Amino acid sequence: MNTIHIQNLTKSFGATEALKGINLTVKQGDVHGFIGPNGAGKSTTIRILLGILQKTSGEITVLGKDPWKDAVQIHRHLAYVPGDVTLWPDLSGGEIIDFLGRLHGGLDVSRKKLLLERFQLDPTKKSRTYSKGNRQKVALIAAFSCKAELYLLDEPTSGLDPLMEVVFQECVADLKKAGKTVLLSSHILSEVESLCDQVSIIRKGQIVESGALHELRHLTRNTVSVTTGLEVKDLHKLPGIYDLSQDGCKYRFSADAHAMAEILRFLLPLDIKALTVEPPSLEELFMRHYGDDLRDRKEA
């Protein structure tokens, strides 16, 4: 069953086309990463899923319902955490968590108590005294304490320190074990890489890649470091090798995944002393699609 189904979704603001025919499917029980730079269309997509914005065209269902027509019903089963949380200044953190829980029909009190300890939040303080990180904790504790089926997390760790990011990741792992569905929008690629079953990359209002991490990794090259007892000649002539550097008998280069078998056959007779092959990271995959944008900015 698909918790989120989006087909040919478009959204225009006047003459500006923010979304250009997005297709996105999030399966029940998956943690789905949604990555892209600022302005790519992540938040616009999430606001349409929440029923805050109306689509221009296309098909979209959330938990089997139309998010624009059935927003109230959907929100009973949905928890949302934005990247910049605004709270009621005269209420304490605990009061806000309880209020948000009541909007969902109640929350798990024991779970709330545990989360307050794990996130190290003082619930008695007025929210106006909270730092950005503590405001974020209030929203996360409220979301993770309620009994939702779908969690929409839009840059949820913004403002959290590294220790609290680890706690957040543990909480998402708990949701996955419980069979919950998570759509995680994040620019922290290591976070997406460690948590997500599926990843969709959005660029300029379009999904440019989507799939499981192991399926997407073939799109970038492995990094190979090798030390040999014999000098390696003509390594640069092998197909599938790029960016070769040499320091004595130490060689480092990038290699296409499909070329690895032939490269290893070439190296084996040369008395290999050390060999490491690093699979491409999600960051490399990200740069594959946005590197030209960065180059354009530098040139500008």
PyMOL commands that set and color helices and strands:
alter all, ss='L'
color gray80, all
select helices_A, chain A and resi 42-50+71-75+93-103+109-118+127-129+132-145+162-177+189-195+213-219+235-237+257-270+282-299
alter helices_A, ss='H'
color red, helices_A
select strands_A, chain A and resi 2-13+16-27+31-35+57-62+78-81+150-154+181-185+198-203+206-212+222-228+241-247+250-255+272-278
alter strands_A, ss='S'
color yellow, strands_A
deselect
rebuild
show_as cartoon
